[in-house]
Amino acid sequence: MLSEVTKIRITDDYILVLDEQQKSLLFFARNGKFVKRIDRGDDPESPSELTDFTIQEDNTICLLGEREILFYSKDGSFKKRTKIELDYDFINYGYPYKFAYLKGDFYLWMGSFGRNELSPANPEYSLYKLNSDFKITNKYFVNGIDLLEIPRFQEFTDSLILTPTYLRDTLYRITDKDISSRFFVDFKSRAISNHSDVKAKLRSESSIAYELGNNTDLCMGVRYFLTTQNHIFFQYRCGNNGYDYIFNKISGKGYSGRYFDAKIGIMPMLFPISTWQDNFVFYSEAPRVIEELKNFNSQDKWPAFLQDKKEDLSKIRLDDNPVISIIKLKNFK
């Protein structure tokens, strides 16, 4: 049923799951039972492309297609579709890949396109703001030579948090008034942003290990980032090694742990992909959960935060896919 979960939103009625590989938005009841799905298709009520979705104040679900936005009621019934006229300037070489909604405006993140066509007269902007008439009202982030990672928006009622692009340490807060820096992660002398000669060699994240070697201690900037009322979660990478970092806003303390080793393919059983109220929403594939539970049983050593869930987790089957967990972090010291 699912191949690649890239976004999860929890509403009063449903768990909405975006499968970017299959180009589908799936509706699950709050107890996890499948309800319906919206798939890419050729009929008038289906998106011809599907890369992202967001939700408006009245619970209207908005799907991002290829230069169009499709609108559905909260139960998935089709309402309308609107073309996005982006051919006002050089943007006609690209198309929106991610988007978010805030107080009547949409924010579109553009895909990459031929840099050999760029010039000062035809700059590339990463982010475009559209008003309720779907007209461009502002443009942000003129790009230089860096290739861009795909960012993710975290949406709040009064603002958005924009995960930084490739090799960045700053996260931005978007309001209906402006965009400004919100969080900055100081990697000090290990920040690759402090080594412009090294940074200039890199063309993509996949080339980091090849260009710098597996054992570099330079930090490649912030990757996935989520924040709740009391906690911050993000990932960062050093060569082939990746790390989770969880920060407590109340105590001012943080904890870092290794999450990825490219050589042996270690990945986490649970990966935070969204938030709900003051909780993190974790996702994992059922086979991975089952395999790691076997390791816990064989070592007779279950993590403390899973102790009271042993019975539920032991019932997971291979076809229970994905497994979604809602976890409220403690205010650790």
N, C-alpha and C positions, 0 to 999 in steps of 0.2 A: 504493500500500500504506500510506503514511503521510501524515498531513496536518499535525499539530502535535505535535512531540516536546517533552514537558515534563519528562520524568525518564528517567534512564538509570542502571541498576545493573548492574555486572559481577560475576558469580559464577564459581565454578570451572568451570561447565559452559556458561553462557549469557551473552549480552548481553540484558538485559531492557529494553524500550523502551515507555514509556507514551505513547500518542497520546490526548491529552485531548479533542481535537475529535471523533475517531471513537469514543471511549470503548472503547479496546482496549489490551490488554497483549500485546506481541509478543515472541516468543522467537527469538533468533538464535543460531546456533552461534558459537563464539569466532572462527571464520574469516569471519563475516559472513553465512553462508548462513541463509536463513529456515527456521525449524523449525515453529512453530505460533503461534496467537494465541488469546487469550481475549477475546471480544467481549461487549458489553452485549446482553442478551436476556431473554426471558420464561421460559425453561426453568429448572428448579430448580438447575442447575449453573452458571448464568450470572448476573452481577450485573445488576440492573435499572438501575444507575447506576454509573459508574466515574470517580473523580476522583483517586485516588492509590493507591500500593501500597508495601509495606514487606516486609522479610524477617526472620524470626525466627532464633534461634541454630541450630535444627535444619534450616535452609534452607526451612522452610515459607513460602510466598509468601502474603501477606495483601493482599486487595484491599478498598478502601474503597468501599462502595456508599452508598445513601441510608439512613442510620441502620442500617447493617449492615456486618459484616465477613465476607468469604468467604475460606476457607482452601484452598490448593492445595499439592500436593507440589512439590518442586523442578523436576519435569518438566512441571508444569502440570495434573496430574490433580486433579480436584475431591475435597475431603475433607469440608468442612462449611461451614455458614453460621451466623452468630450475630447476632441482632438487638441493637441498642444502644438500651436504654431511656433516652431523654433527656428524658422529660417529667416530671422531678422538680420543675422550677422554670420560670423564664421561657425556658429554653433550647428549649422546645418550639416557639418561633417560628423557630428556625434549624435547620441540619443541618450535619454535619461536612463540611469541604471538603478539608482536608489532614490527614495524620496521620503518626505515627512510632512506632516500637516501641523500648522500652528495658527490659531485664531484667524481663520479665513484664508490663510496663505499656504501655498505649497512650496517646498524647497526641493529642488531637483539636483541630484548629483549626476554629472555626465560621465559617459564612458570615454575611453581614450580613443584617439584617432591620429592620423599621420602627422607627426611632428615636423616632417620635412616641408609641410605646407605652412607652418607657422611663421609669423613675422610680427614686428611691433605693430604693424597696421592690422593684423589679424590675430590678436591674442587669444589664448585658450583660457576660459574660466571654468573652474571646477563646479561652482555652485550657482544656481539661478533661482531667484525668488519670483513666484507667480502670484498675482492677486486673484480675487474671486472670479474675475473675467478671463483668467488664464493668460494674462499678458505679463511679460517680463517687466518687473519693477526694479530689480537690482541684480548685480552680478558680484561674485566674491571669489577671491583666491585665483589670481593670475598665476599660471604655472610656468616654471622655468624648465629645466632639463630633466627634473626628477620624474620617473615613472610613478604612477599613483597606485597605492593600495586601494581596495574598495572599503570605504568608510561605512560606519553604521550609525544611525541616529538613535538616540534614546529620547523618547518623547514624554514630556510632562505637560500639564495644563497651561503653564505659563512660560515654558521655554523648551528648547531642545539642547541636547548635548551631542556634539559631533566628534566621533572618534577620529583621531588625527590620521593623516595620510602617511605614506611611506617615510620612515626615518624621522618622525616628529616626536617631540616630547610634550607638546602643548595640546590641550583639549579645549574646544571652543563652546561657549554658551551662546545660543541663538535666541533672541527675543523678537517680538514684533517691531522693536525699535532698532536694534543693531546686533552685531556679532562681536564678541570680545573673548579674550582668553578667560577660561574658568578654572582649569587645573593645570599645573605644571609639575612634571615629574623630574626631579633633579638627579640625574645619574652621575653628576660631578665630572671628574676627569675621564670616566668611562663612557660618557655620552658620545655617540658617533657624531653628533652635531658639533662637537668641539674639535673634530678631526676632519676638516673640509677636504684635505688631500685624499683621505681614505674614502670618505663619502662619495667623492666625485667618481670613483672607480665602479661603484655599484649601480647596476642597471635594474635589478629586481631583487626581491627578498630571496628568491631561490638561488641567486648567485653569491649570497653572503659567504657561505661556507667555501665555495670555490675560490672566491677572490681573497678572502681573509684567512682561510684555514679553519679547521674545526674547533680549535681551542682559543680563539680570540676572546678576550674579556670585554670587548667593546659592546655596549648596550645599543640595540638597534631601534630604540624608541618604543613607545607604547603601542600595543596592538589592540586586542579586544578590551573594552572598557565599559563598566557598568557602575552606577552609583544608586544607593538607596538613602533613606533618611539617616541611617547610622553607619553605613559601610561603603567602601569603595573596593571594587575588584578590577584588576587589569592583568594583562600578560605582557611580558617583554622577552626578547630573545638575545642570546649571546652566541654567535656562531650557530652550531647545530643544537645547542641546548636552549630550552625554553623554560620560563618560570611563571608561576602564578604569584600574584601579590594581593593580599587582602589587608585593607587598612580600616581601623576603627576610628570614626570621627570623634567619638566621645573620649576615648582614652588617648588618642593620638599615637597609638601603637600599630605596628604592622607585622605581618607574617609572610615570608616568601618560601615557596616550595617548588621543586622541579616538576614540570608537567610534560615535557617532551624531550625525547632523545632520538634524533633522526637515524642513528646507527641501528638501534634495536627496535624502533617503532613504538616506544612506550607512550600511551595516551591515557588521559584520565577516564575513570569509569563515569564520572559525572562532570559535565561541562556547562557552566552558566551561560545561558543564551538570552535571558531576558530577566525582567524584574516584575513583581506584582506586589503592590503595597510596599511593605518594608522587607519583602522576601526576595531571594534570588530563585529564578526558575532554571533548573538544571535539566540537561538532556543527555541521553546516552542511548546507544543501540543495545537491544536486549542481549545479543550474544556476548558483547563485551562485559555487561553486568554479570551474566551467568559465569563467565570465565573468572572474573575477579572474585566473585563470591566463593568459587571453588578454592581459590588461593587463601581467602580468609578462613575457610573451614579447615583446610589442610594445615594451616599454621596455628589454628585455634586462636586467632587474633583478629577480632573485628574492630574497626574504628569506633571510637566512643559514640560519635554522632549517628552511627547506624545500629547501635545495640538494640534500641527499642523498635527497630524496623526489620529485624531478622526474619520474623515470620512472614511478613508481607513480601520481602525480597526473595525469599526462598520459593515463592509461588510463581515467580516470573518464568515464562516459557519463551522459546526461541521466536515464536510468532507474535509475541507481545512487543511490537516495535512501532514507535520508539517508547522508551521509558522516560517519563517526565516526573521530576521530583520538585517539590516546593520546599525550600529550606530557609528557615529564619536563623540567621547567625547570632550567636551569643555576643554580648558586649565583653569580649575578652580583654584582659589587662596586659 
